[in-house]
Amino acid sequence: MTALAWLFTIINDALYVYMVLMVIYVLMSWFPGAYQSRFGQLLGRVVGPWLNLFRIIPPILGLDFSPLIAFFVLDLLRGGLNTIFNAILMRVMS
């Protein structure tokens, strides 16, 4: 069971770090030229493909809500994985 808990922790932490990177990438829009920096380009290559999946929704009043939806989907994924892990843990414990 320890290996399963370790695997769950790694996946859960990786998703959390990815969510933090998404927030940083979105906040970079407040700073002119931030996306053109080396860090901005690297972050765009890491986070961009996931955000682009949700860019099918047109901006409303000039605001792009795709990062918010992408963040929400990742949070749902983390919650689902947590539920699955807890169900497996309960089955093993009983």
Backbone as a chain_set.jsonl record, in Angstrom:
{"seq": "MTALAWLFTIINDALYVYMVLMVIYVLMSWFPGAYQSRFGQLLGRVVGPWLNLFRIIPPILGLDFSPLIAFFVLDLLRGGLNTIFNAILMRVMS", "coords": {"N": [[0.823, -1.199, 0.0], [2.049, 1.161, 0.508], [3.453, 1.948, -1.765], [1.391, 2.688, -3.476], [0.306, 4.873, -2.103], [2.5, 6.555, -2.196], [2.686, 6.957, -4.984], [0.223, 8.239, -5.467], [0.65, 10.58, -3.969], [2.772, 11.758, -5.379], [1.547, 12.262, -7.9], [-0.585, 13.916, -7.134], [0.802, 16.106, -5.993], [2.245, 16.953, -8.24], [0.166, 17.8, -9.93], [-0.749, 19.922, -8.38], [1.489, 21.655, -8.419], [1.515, 22.21, -11.145], [-0.865, 23.624, -11.338], [-0.188, 25.896, -9.86], [1.817, 26.918, -11.53], [0.213, 27.585, -13.684], [-1.256, 29.708, -12.59], [0.783, 31.577, -12.154], [1.54, 31.999, -14.818], [-0.777, 33.182, -15.847], [-0.899, 35.497, -14.283], [1.301, 36.777, -15.277], [0.406, 38.179, -17.42], [-0.165, 40.701, -16.618], [2.136, 42.132, -16.705], [4.005, 43.984, -18.945], [5.648, 42.518, -21.693], [6.369, 40.237, -20.352], [5.707, 37.685, -21.248], [7.449, 37.386, -23.336], [9.876, 37.006, -22.2], [12.55, 34.773, -21.241], [11.772, 33.022, -19.202], [8.985, 33.348, -19.378], [8.474, 32.303, -21.943], [9.266, 29.639, -21.573], [7.447, 28.853, -19.593], [5.12, 29.217, -21.05], [5.371, 27.16, -22.937], [5.063, 24.99, -21.276], [2.598, 25.298, -19.924], [0.871, 26.258, -21.845], [-0.246, 24.309, -23.82], [-2.256, 22.944, -22.303], [-3.924, 25.084, -21.542], [-4.736, 25.932, -24.059], [-6.545, 24.003, -24.817], [-8.889, 24.871, -23.746], [-9.457, 27.252, -24.906], [-11.453, 27.449, -26.746], [-13.664, 28.713, -25.991], [-15.068, 31.794, -26.518], [-13.713, 35.058, -25.693], [-15.325, 36.991, -23.155], [-16.585, 40.127, -23.005], [-13.998, 40.999, -23.459], [-12.509, 39.533, -21.678], [-10.692, 36.637, -20.993], [-11.756, 33.591, -20.081], [-10.764, 31.06, -20.125], [-8.394, 30.176, -18.688], [-9.411, 30.056, -16.079], [-11.37, 28.065, -16.295], [-9.771, 25.91, -17.077], [-8.184, 25.662, -14.789], [-10.181, 24.965, -12.952], [-10.987, 22.463, -13.98], [-8.638, 20.956, -13.613], [-8.567, 21.02, -10.832], [-10.877, 19.567, -10.258], [-10.026, 17.119, -11.267], [-7.936, 16.508, -9.501], [-9.451, 16.262, -7.144], [-11.068, 14.076, -7.846], [-9.138, 12.052, -8.137], [-8.293, 11.943, -5.495], [-10.622, 10.999, -4.261], [-10.829, 8.461, -5.467], [-8.451, 7.286, -4.542], [-8.942, 7.284, -1.766], [-11.145, 5.541, -1.694], [-9.961, 3.156, -2.555], [-8.137, 2.835, -0.485], [-9.866, 2.495, 1.717], [-11.049, 0.074, 1.006], [-8.881, -1.661, 1.108], [-8.197, -1.473, 3.786], [-10.365, -2.622, 5.083]], "CA": [[0.0, 0.0, 0.0], [2.919, 2.322, 0.575], [3.775, 2.375, -3.126], [0.215, 3.373, -4.009], [0.242, 6.173, -1.44], [3.602, 7.35, -2.747], [2.293, 7.328, -6.346], [-0.828, 9.236, -5.353], [1.246, 11.829, -3.489], [3.538, 12.349, -6.485], [0.603, 12.772, -8.903], [-1.312, 15.024, -6.528], [1.718, 17.242, -5.88], [2.555, 17.419, -9.592], [-0.989, 18.577, -10.387], [-0.757, 21.173, -7.622], [2.554, 22.509, -8.962], [1.062, 22.653, -12.465], [-1.867, 24.664, -11.112], [0.545, 27.101, -9.444], [2.448, 27.444, -12.745], [-0.849, 28.233, -14.466], [-1.565, 30.993, -11.957], [1.91, 32.463, -12.454], [1.459, 32.335, -16.237], [-1.887, 34.125, -16.035], [-0.523, 36.775, -13.667], [2.312, 37.429, -16.113], [-0.252, 39.051, -18.398], [-0.204, 42.043, -16.058], [3.432, 42.779, -16.892], [4.348, 44.059, -20.363], [6.851, 41.824, -22.131], [6.692, 39.081, -19.511], [5.594, 36.461, -22.051], [8.585, 37.313, -24.251], [11.094, 36.669, -21.458], [12.92, 33.351, -21.322], [10.892, 32.318, -18.274], [7.638, 33.375, -19.934], [8.405, 31.367, -23.061], [9.309, 28.291, -21.007], [6.164, 28.623, -18.941], [4.129, 29.09, -22.121], [5.485, 25.818, -23.525], [4.608, 23.999, -20.298], [1.203, 25.512, -19.56], [0.09, 26.618, -23.022], [-1.079, 23.266, -24.419], [-3.439, 22.69, -21.482], [-4.812, 26.239, -21.646], [-5.287, 25.998, -25.413], [-7.698, 23.108, -24.897], [-10.07, 25.576, -23.254], [-9.58, 28.538, -25.602], [-12.565, 27.397, -27.694], [-14.668, 29.623, -25.459], [-14.652, 33.159, -26.881], [-13.637, 36.012, -24.573], [-16.545, 37.719, -22.832], [-16.232, 41.503, -22.657], [-12.551, 41.12, -23.524], [-11.864, 38.713, -20.651], [-10.526, 35.234, -21.358], [-12.045, 32.759, -18.917], [-10.235, 29.71, -20.32], [-7.534, 29.739, -17.58], [-10.244, 29.73, -14.926], [-11.989, 26.771, -16.566], [-8.689, 24.917, -17.049], [-7.839, 25.498, -13.382], [-11.291, 24.247, -12.334], [-10.937, 21.073, -14.43], [-7.531, 20.313, -12.906], [-8.97, 20.849, -9.444], [-11.799, 18.424, -10.26], [-9.209, 15.922, -11.473], [-7.277, 16.223, -8.215], [-10.47, 15.776, -6.217], [-11.448, 12.733, -8.272], [-8.055, 11.143, -7.762], [-8.341, 11.815, -4.044], [-11.748, 10.122, -3.953], [-10.463, 7.109, -5.888], [-7.442, 6.784, -3.607], [-9.588, 6.998, -0.487], [-11.963, 4.347, -1.864], [-9.034, 2.015, -2.58], [-7.596, 2.708, 0.866], [-10.914, 1.925, 2.57], [-11.241, -1.328, 0.625], [-7.73, -2.411, 1.59], [-8.208, -1.464, 5.252], [-11.428, -3.463, 5.654]], "C": [[0.861, 1.254, 0.0], [3.261, 2.846, -0.811], [2.613, 3.135, -3.748], [0.079, 4.761, -3.394], [1.328, 7.106, -1.97], [3.249, 7.846, -4.146], [1.213, 8.399, -6.33], [-0.261, 10.587, -4.932], [2.019, 12.528, -4.603], [2.595, 12.972, -7.513], [-0.131, 13.993, -8.366], [-0.436, 16.274, -6.426], [2.074, 17.813, -7.245], [1.395, 18.247, -10.149], [-1.07, 19.916, -9.66], [0.292, 22.145, -8.157], [2.141, 23.05, -10.325], [0.009, 23.752, -12.328], [-1.208, 25.975, -10.684], [1.229, 27.741, -10.65], [1.417, 28.134, -13.637], [-1.184, 29.609, -13.9], [-0.457, 32.001, -12.257], [1.837, 32.923, -13.906], [0.35, 33.358, -16.492], [-1.534, 35.489, -15.445], [0.545, 37.514, -14.465], [1.693, 38.354, -17.144], [-0.332, 40.489, -17.893], [1.079, 42.834, -16.321], [3.803, 42.798, -18.372], [5.662, 43.335, -20.662], [7.196, 40.581, -21.33], [6.629, 37.78, -20.303], [6.77, 36.296, -23.003], [9.896, 36.993, -23.524], [11.362, 35.17, -21.584], [12.02, 32.516, -20.415], [9.465, 32.248, -18.805], [7.464, 32.403, -21.089], [8.422, 29.922, -22.567], [7.973, 27.934, -20.36], [5.047, 28.458, -19.972], [4.173, 27.719, -22.783], [4.955, 24.744, -22.579], [3.089, 24.097, -20.086], [0.303, 25.736, -20.782], [-0.767, 25.515, -23.618], [-2.346, 22.96, -23.616], [-4.429, 23.848, -21.585], [-5.464, 26.318, -23.021], [-6.464, 25.054, -25.606], [-8.991, 23.83, -24.54], [-10.263, 26.939, -23.937], [-10.681, 28.526, -26.656], [-13.695, 28.32, -27.259], [-14.231, 31.052, -25.788], [-14.601, 34.075, -25.654], [-14.958, 36.763, -24.395], [-16.144, 39.086, -22.306], [-14.717, 41.696, -22.591], [-11.8, 40.298, -22.492], [-11.847, 37.251, -21.09], [-10.704, 34.381, -20.1], [-11.486, 31.345, -19.047], [-9.254, 29.293, -19.212], [-8.334, 29.346, -16.335], [-10.886, 28.356, -15.098], [-10.942, 25.666, -16.517], [-8.265, 24.628, -15.611], [-8.908, 24.666, -12.671], [-11.277, 22.769, -12.718], [-9.798, 20.323, -13.741], [-7.867, 20.08, -11.437], [-9.956, 19.691, -9.307], [-11.041, 17.113, -10.418], [-8.5, 15.529, -10.18], [-8.269, 15.674, -7.197], [-10.921, 14.364, -6.557], [-10.389, 11.703, -7.918], [-8.027, 10.906, -6.256], [-9.468, 10.864, -3.625], [-11.432, 8.676, -4.303], [-9.444, 6.508, -4.916], [-8.068, 6.426, -2.264], [-10.461, 5.751, -0.57], [-11.087, 3.092, -1.875], [-8.481, 1.773, -1.183], [-8.613, 2.078, 1.802], [-11.127, 0.447, 2.282], [-10.11, -2.178, 1.17], [-7.761, -2.531, 3.117], [-9.278, -2.394, 5.824], [-11.341, -4.907, 5.241]], "O": [[0.422, 2.304, -0.47], [3.349, 4.058, -1.012], [2.821, 4.114, -4.464], [-0.232, 5.722, -4.098], [1.095, 8.299, -2.167], [3.48, 9.011, -4.469], [1.279, 9.361, -7.096], [-0.648, 11.621, -5.476], [1.931, 13.746, -4.755], [2.824, 14.099, -7.953], [-0.279, 14.991, -9.07], [-0.887, 17.376, -6.738], [2.194, 19.029, -7.394], [1.62, 19.284, -10.774], [-1.423, 20.93, -10.263], [0.009, 23.331, -8.329], [2.386, 24.217, -10.63], [-0.006, 24.702, -13.111], [-1.634, 27.049, -11.109], [1.227, 28.965, -10.787], [1.715, 29.147, -14.269], [-1.375, 30.564, -14.652], [-0.74, 33.155, -12.58], [2.046, 34.101, -14.197], [0.533, 34.294, -17.27], [-1.838, 36.521, -16.044], [0.681, 38.732, -14.348], [2.376, 39.223, -17.686], [-0.548, 41.405, -18.686], [1.103, 44.056, -16.175], [3.905, 41.74, -18.994], [6.66, 43.522, -19.965], [8.209, 39.935, -21.598], [7.416, 36.867, -20.054], [7.06, 35.18, -23.435], [10.913, 36.737, -24.168], [10.487, 34.405, -21.989], [11.561, 31.441, -20.802], [8.81, 31.212, -18.697], [6.427, 31.751, -21.205], [7.685, 29.079, -23.077], [7.443, 26.842, -20.564], [4.136, 27.652, -19.783], [3.132, 27.174, -23.151], [4.457, 23.71, -23.024], [2.392, 23.082, -20.073], [-0.889, 25.432, -20.744], [-1.938, 25.763, -23.906], [-3.405, 22.74, -24.204], [-5.634, 23.627, -21.702], [-6.619, 26.727, -23.137], [-7.301, 25.287, -26.479], [-10.068, 23.436, -24.986], [-11.161, 27.692, -23.56], [-10.83, 29.502, -27.392], [-14.572, 28.665, -28.052], [-13.148, 31.476, -25.386], [-15.353, 33.887, -24.697], [-15.619, 37.121, -25.371], [-15.452, 39.198, -21.293], [-14.217, 42.461, -21.766], [-10.571, 40.358, -22.435], [-12.868, 36.704, -21.506], [-9.896, 34.448, -19.174], [-11.71, 30.513, -18.167], [-9.278, 28.126, -18.82], [-7.968, 28.409, -15.626], [-10.938, 27.571, -14.151], [-11.203, 24.595, -15.97], [-8.015, 23.476, -15.257], [-8.588, 23.773, -11.887], [-11.529, 21.911, -11.872], [-9.975, 19.177, -13.328], [-7.491, 19.056, -10.866], [-9.881, 18.92, -8.35], [-11.374, 16.116, -9.779], [-8.471, 14.355, -9.812], [-7.96, 14.728, -6.471], [-11.132, 13.545, -5.663], [-10.708, 10.609, -7.453], [-7.767, 9.792, -5.801], [-9.286, 10.028, -2.74], [-11.729, 7.767, -3.529], [-9.571, 5.35, -4.517], [-7.759, 5.382, -1.691], [-10.514, 4.977, 0.385], [-11.441, 2.081, -1.267], [-8.371, 0.627, -0.748], [-8.258, 1.213, 2.602], [-11.359, -0.343, 3.197], [-10.34, -3.291, 1.643], [-7.394, -3.568, 3.67], [-9.119, -2.904, 6.933], [-12.172, -5.717, 5.65]]}, "num_chains": 1, "name": "protein.A"}
